[in-house]
Structure formats: structure tokens, C-alpha cells
């Protein structure tokens, strides 16, 4: 919009407020199954689990975008329980300086923090994963739970 006041031209720019568009997120859900399930049984389980998944996400404020459907992947070997890996504290260069000056060598000890997974044929149960597109208006920010914070 252009306005004239006493020979001066003033330009007014109207900025519309930002809109919070809905954004899609692919969310996943895993479920346990017996090994070598029949395909008809797996299809029935998939439908039941998908309905529960949509209901649980709706309680948390998510809307399922039905245009994309559900995607089933698997089987995966079942992991007994989540494991928290606590990496060893690495020494700083300042802490190693005196040892280096005396000729001591500091090498990578080759520790592997990855847990070996059982093979699928040896697993007592199998896991399948259902993924779907859910939309939400808000921007999600994750905050650590009080028990997760370490100082």
C-alpha cells in the first residue's frame, strides 16, 4: 500500500501472520509375533495393531493421514530389552600430555558399543514394524525426562 503525505511517499508493507501448516511425520510401531506366522494371521494382527496405533497417536494429538496407508516391514529378531550404553570417558589431550612426553602411546582400544543381534532363525519371537504418516500442527521439541539428565 502506498500513501502520500506532504510530498513524501510512504510504503506500508502488511505482513500476514505466519501460519502453522500441518506437517507430516512417519511414525513407527513394533509388535511381537510368533515365528513363521501364517500370512492371513499376520494380516489380521496388522489391522488390529494399526487401529490401536492410530487410537494411541490420536490421544497424543496426532491425526493419521490415510492417503498413504500403512507399511509393514519385518520380520526382525526380537530384542529382549532396551540397553543403555554408557561409553567410557575419553581422556583429554591435557590428561595424556605427561604420558606422551614419557613415550607412552595412546591407541584406540577398538571397543564396539553395538550389541550383537541374535539371528532371526534363533529368535524366540519375531518383531514386525508398522509405519504410517501422521500430521500435527505444532513443532515438536523433545525435552529429556528428569531421570535421563546426568550432570
PyMOL commands that set and color helices and strands:
alter all, ss='L'
color gray80, all
select helices_A, chain A and resi 39-59+93-101+120-122+146-148
alter helices_A, ss='H'
color red, helices_A
select strands_A, chain A and resi 2-5+8-11+23-34+63-64+70-77+125-136
alter strands_A, ss='S'
color yellow, strands_A
deselect
rebuild
show_as cartoon
